[in-house]
């Protein structure tokens, strides 16, 4: 069964919160190919993102092996020192 997710503006399955993980290459000029429902960071540091609602960019400090439970449209190269970033996608 699928539902329409107002935040992501798309249909998604009810059987899980995400469908896969993809590597993220921070980019100041382009959004992620698919919006992230949350991010995973292997090596902590600063993480600069644009939330899906368009607010931002926002910079947060994250520790090693952390998850950021925020719907994200873009991960910026400028201001991001965290590494090993992966996006949970629907």
N, C-alpha and C positions, 0 to 999 in steps of 0.2 A: 504494500500500500504506500502511496506517496501523498505528501502534503505540500501545500504551497507555503514556502518560508518567506514571510514578509521582509525579514531582514536581508536575506540573500537575494530576494526577488527571483526565486526559482523554485521548481518542484524538487523535493528531496524525499528519500526513503525514510520510513520510520524505524527501520531495523538497526540503526546506528547513528552516531553523531557525525561520522565522517566516512568517506568511501576509500580514502587512500592518503598517502603522504608523498609530497614532491619536494625536491630540493628547491631552495629559494636563492636566487642571485639578486642581492639588493640592487635597486635601480632607482635613480632620482626622477627619471622621465617616463617610466611605464609602470602601469599597474600589473599585478600578478595575472597570469593567463586565466586563472580561476580564483575567485575570492577564497580566502582561507577562513575556516570556521575557528581555527586557533593555530598558534605557532608553537613549535618545539625548538629550543635552543640548546645545542650541545655545550658550547663554550660561552660562558656568560660575559656580559658587558653591556654597553649601551645599545638599545634597539630603537630605531626611529621608524615609525609606521604611520600610515594614513588609515584610520578606521574606515570601514565600509560606508558609514554614514557621511563621510566626507570631512569630518572634523579633523583638524591636525595640520601638519604632522605633529605627532606626539612622541616624545622620547622617554623611555623607561629604562631603568637598570634592572637586569635580570641575572640571576645566578646560573652556574653551570647546571645543565640537565633540567631546564625549567620549561614550563608551558605557559603561554600567554593566552588566556581564554577571551579573546577579542576577535570579532569578525574584521578581517584586514583586507584592504584593497591593494595596498602598496607597502613594500619594505624599502626604505630609502638607503642609498649607499652613504650619503652624507649624514654623519652623526651615528652611524651604526658601527660598533666595534665588536659586537657579538658575532660568533661564527657557528657554522654547522647548523644553519637555520633550515627547518623543514616546515612546510605548510600542510595542515590537515585540510583536505578538500572533500567536498561532497561528490 
